[in-house]
Amino acid sequence: MKRVNVFTLIKMFHPYIRKVSLSFLFFTFLKFRNERPHWFNGQVRINSCFPPYPSKAFDRFVEILINKQRKPHTINLAITSNCPYSCPHCSYGKRKKEDLTTNQILNLIREIKDLGTAILGITGGEPMLRLDLEEIISAASPELATIIYTTGYNFNKKRAEKLFKAGVGWIIVGVESTDNIIQDKVRGKKGSLQNGINAIKICKEVGIYTAINTIGTRERINNGELDRIYNLARSLDVGEMRLNFPTPTGRWAGCTDKILKTEELKLLKEFQIKYNKKRSGPIVTNLAYIESEDIMGCNCGYQCLFIDSAGEVCPCDLTPLSFGNIKVKPLNEIWLQMEQYFPQPRLNCLMREISSEIKTDSFPISPNESEKLIPRYNKNTSLPMVHKKLRRRNNKK
């Protein structure tokens, strides 16, 4: 991967420089040392949390951040509840089995564009099971950068070519282990690791930007599995390794022992820094770092949103609290009603904070019960560092 020089980064953000403080620019410069922006097919890729540059999606994303708007720059949409696997950590587990129709999804995408969203994550279940996936991806262009989160199931070159033609931005394949036996035990079926590897190879062959996603569990931190997964990603020449942090949700609901301690989160951060300092190999994107109070914090319900396959609107894909259904109310109306509960970003993950209070085994939780679980808003609560730096310019005026 060819790295991006400083002059390109200045060009990317030049239109917005006058809108932010010098302290924010200095802060951003320091944090970019832990990233490795690079070129792919004529566009700059920072990581899968940013749309590629240049693109309409990138402009929409940066406008939301710089102008401190309460808009969902990122929406993840589950297009199916079905999956051939039965992973014990599935965040979608324990939800009702119901899928929106093609027309309902296409209408929803128009509503998502109207909200100003920049990134549309396509998830499930297993999104490759939907035969209208290419139509959905195509409908999102050009305003939305699209990501498909998949296990690699049901991939073939013909479908990959259709997805490329439709304009998909990323294919991110989940990998739980580099050991076939362990991976199959997690997935509940044989051949799951090879399915994922085959999907990556096919996507690379047709020119789709690929990444590997995994969960940075305590076990994988301690037994070296994260390094082995990175080496697999490197051998496959993918663009990125994306690290999620374990959250007690879905089939892991109630498993608060999975929550990482401060020292373990620090190890995940060091993992990202170590590999992003290298001149070659996949970049590492660590959500425990990006979504910490030192960077973006938790933006669920503020600048991020999740819509499940039945149309239930939740703050994020890890927080199964419903605030309405798009089949009953327009998305924009639900979003505006959520503001009283999510008027600003949080310092840390909401679901980690409230998971011990959730007693039900059926998700998502109804709007009435969800509203009771949201901690009371305190306007004096400190902001995550990015948002604090962005607002400092206005406070000085």
Long-range contacts (C-beta under 8 A, 24 or more apart in sequence): 1-36, 1-38, 1-39, 1-40, 1-239, 1-280, 1-283, 2-38, 2-39, 3-36, 3-37, 3-38, 3-39, 3-279, 4-37, 4-38, 4-39, 4-44, 8-37, 8-44, 9-37, 12-44, 12-53, 12-58, 13-62, 16-62, 16-66, 19-66, 19-67, 19-393, 20-66, 20-389, 20-390, 20-393, 21-389, 21-390, 21-392, 21-393, 21-396, 23-389, 23-392, 24-389, 24-390, 24-392, 24-393, 27-385, 27-386, 27-389, 31-295, 34-272, 34-273, 34-276, 34-289, 35-276, 35-283, 36-276, 36-283, 38-239, 38-283, 40-209, 40-239, 41-207, 41-209, 45-209, 45-239, 45-240, 45-283, 47-240, 47-242, 47-283, 47-285, 48-147, 48-170, 48-172, 48-211, 48-240, 48-242, 48-285, 49-74, 49-119, 49-285, 49-287, 49-290, 51-118, 51-119, 51-145, 51-169, 52-145, 52-169, 55-142, 55-145, 56-142, 56-143, 57-118, 57-119, 57-142, 57-143, 57-144, 57-145, 57-169, 58-118, 58-145, 60-116, 60-117, 60-118, 60-143, 61-118, 61-119, 63-116, 64-116, 64-118, 64-303, 65-303, 65-386, 65-390, 66-390, 68-387, 68-390, 68-391, 68-394, 69-116, 69-303, 70-302, 70-303, 70-339, 70-342, 70-343, 71-115, 71-116, 71-117, 71-303, 72-112, 72-115, 72-116, 72-117, 72-303, 72-304, 72-305, 72-335, 73-116, 73-117, 73-118, 73-119, 73-303, 73-304, 74-117, 74-118, 74-119, 74-121, 74-299, 74-303, 74-304, 74-305, 75-112, 75-115, 75-117, 75-119, 75-120, 75-121, 75-304, 75-305, 75-306, 75-307, 76-120, 76-121, 76-122, 76-123, 76-304, 76-305, 76-306, 76-307, 76-316, 76-317, 77-105, 77-108, 77-112, 77-120, 77-121, 77-122, 77-123, 77-306, 77-307, 78-123, 78-124, 78-125, 78-306, 78-307, 78-308, 78-309, 78-317, 79-105, 79-122, 79-123, 79-124, 79-125, 79-127, 79-130, 79-133, 79-136, 79-309, 80-124, 80-125, 80-126, 80-127, 80-129, 80-130, 80-309, 81-124, 81-125, 81-308, 81-309, 81-310, 82-124, 82-125, 82-126, 82-129, 83-124, 83-125, 83-126, 83-129, 83-151, 83-153, 84-126, 84-129, 84-151, 84-153, 84-154, 84-189, 85-126, 85-151, 85-153, 85-187, 85-188, 85-189, 85-192, 86-187, 86-188, 87-176, 87-186, 87-187, 87-188, 87-251, 88-186, 88-251, 88-252, 89-186, 89-215, 89-246, 89-250, 89-251, 89-252, 90-250, 90-251, 91-247, 91-249, 91-250, 91-251, 91-252, 91-317, 91-318, 92-123, 92-124, 92-125, 92-250, 92-308, 92-317, 93-250, 93-251, 93-252, 93-253, 94-250, 94-251, 94-253, 94-320, 94-361, 94-362, 94-363, 95-250, 95-308, 95-309, 95-310, 95-320, 95-363, 95-364, 96-310, 96-362, 98-309, 98-310, 99-130, 99-309, 99-310, 100-309, 100-310, 100-311, 100-327, 102-132, 102-135, 102-136, 104-311, 104-326, 104-327, 105-132, 105-136, 106-135, 106-136, 106-139, 108-307, 108-311, 108-326, 108-331, 109-136, 109-139, 109-140, 109-144, 110-139, 111-326, 111-330, 111-331, 111-332, 112-140, 112-144, 112-331, 113-140, 113-143, 113-144, 114-332, 115-331, 115-332, 115-335, 117-143, 117-144, 118-143, 118-144, 118-145, 119-144, 119-145, 119-146, 119-147, 120-144, 120-145, 120-146, 120-147, 121-146, 121-147, 121-149, 121-317, 122-146, 122-147, 122-148, 122-149, 123-148, 123-149, 123-317, 124-149, 124-309, 125-309, 126-150, 126-151, 126-153, 126-154, 128-153, 128-154, 128-155, 128-159, 129-153, 129-154, 133-163, 134-159, 134-162, 134-163, 134-165, 134-166, 135-166, 137-163, 137-166, 137-167, 137-168, 138-166, 138-167, 140-167, 141-166, 141-167, 142-167, 145-169, 145-170, 146-170, 147-171, 147-172, 148-172, 149-174, 149-213, 150-174, 150-199, 151-187, 151-192, 151-195, 151-196, 152-192, 152-195, 152-196, 152-197, 152-198, 152-199, 152-200, 153-192, 153-195, 153-199, 155-195, 155-198, 155-199, 155-202, 155-203, 156-202, 157-202, 157-205, 157-206, 160-199, 160-202, 160-203, 160-205, 160-206, 160-208, 161-206, 163-208, 164-206, 164-207, 164-208, 168-208, 169-209, 170-208, 170-209, 170-210, 170-211, 171-199, 171-200, 171-203, 171-208, 171-209, 171-210, 171-211, 172-210, 172-211, 172-212, 172-213, 172-240, 172-242, 173-199, 173-200, 173-210, 173-211, 173-212, 173-213, 174-212, 174-213, 174-214, 175-212, 175-213, 175-214, 175-229, 175-232, 176-214, 176-215, 177-225, 177-229, 178-225, 178-228, 178-229, 178-231, 178-232, 197-232, 197-236, 200-236, 200-238, 201-236, 204-236, 204-237, 204-238, 209-239, 210-236, 210-238, 210-239, 211-238, 211-239, 211-240, 211-241, 211-242, 211-282, 212-236, 212-238, 212-240, 212-241, 212-242, 212-282, 213-241, 213-242, 213-243, 213-244, 214-241, 214-242, 214-243, 214-244, 215-243, 215-244, 215-245, 215-246, 216-243, 216-244, 216-245, 216-246, 216-260, 216-268, 216-271, 216-286, 216-288, 217-246, 217-258, 218-246, 218-258, 218-260, 218-264, 221-260, 221-264, 221-267, 221-268, 226-271, 230-275, 230-281, 230-282, 230-284, 233-281, 233-282, 234-281, 234-282, 238-282, 239-282, 239-283, 240-282, 240-283, 240-284, 240-285, 241-275, 241-282, 241-283, 241-284, 241-285, 242-284, 242-285, 242-287, 243-268, 243-271, 243-272, 243-284, 243-285, 243-286, 243-287, 243-288, 244-287, 244-288, 245-287, 245-288, 245-349, 247-318, 247-349, 247-351, 247-352, 247-355, 248-351, 248-352, 248-355, 249-318, 249-319, 249-320, 249-351, 249-355, 250-318, 250-320, 250-363, 253-320, 253-355, 253-358, 253-361, 253-363, 254-355, 254-358, 256-355, 256-356, 259-352, 259-355, 260-288, 265-289, 265-292, 291-348, 291-349, 292-348, 292-384, 293-347, 293-348, 293-382, 293-384, 293-385, 294-384, 294-385, 295-384, 295-385, 295-386, 296-345, 296-384, 296-386, 296-387, 297-345, 297-346, 297-347, 297-348, 297-383, 297-384, 297-385, 297-386, 297-387, 298-345, 298-346, 298-347, 298-348, 298-349, 298-350, 298-384, 299-345, 299-346, 300-342, 300-346, 300-350, 300-351, 301-338, 301-341, 301-342, 301-350, 302-342, 302-343, 302-344, 302-345, 302-346, 303-345, 305-335, 307-331, 308-364, 312-364, 313-338, 314-364, 315-342, 315-350, 316-350, 316-351, 318-349, 318-351, 319-350, 319-351, 320-363, 320-364, 320-365, 321-364, 321-365, 321-370, 321-373, 321-374, 322-364, 322-365, 322-366, 322-367, 322-370, 323-367, 323-370, 323-371, 324-367, 340-377, 341-371, 341-374, 341-377, 342-374, 343-377, 344-377, 344-381, 344-383, 344-387, 345-383, 345-384, 345-387, 346-381, 346-384, 347-381, 347-382, 347-383, 347-384, 350-374
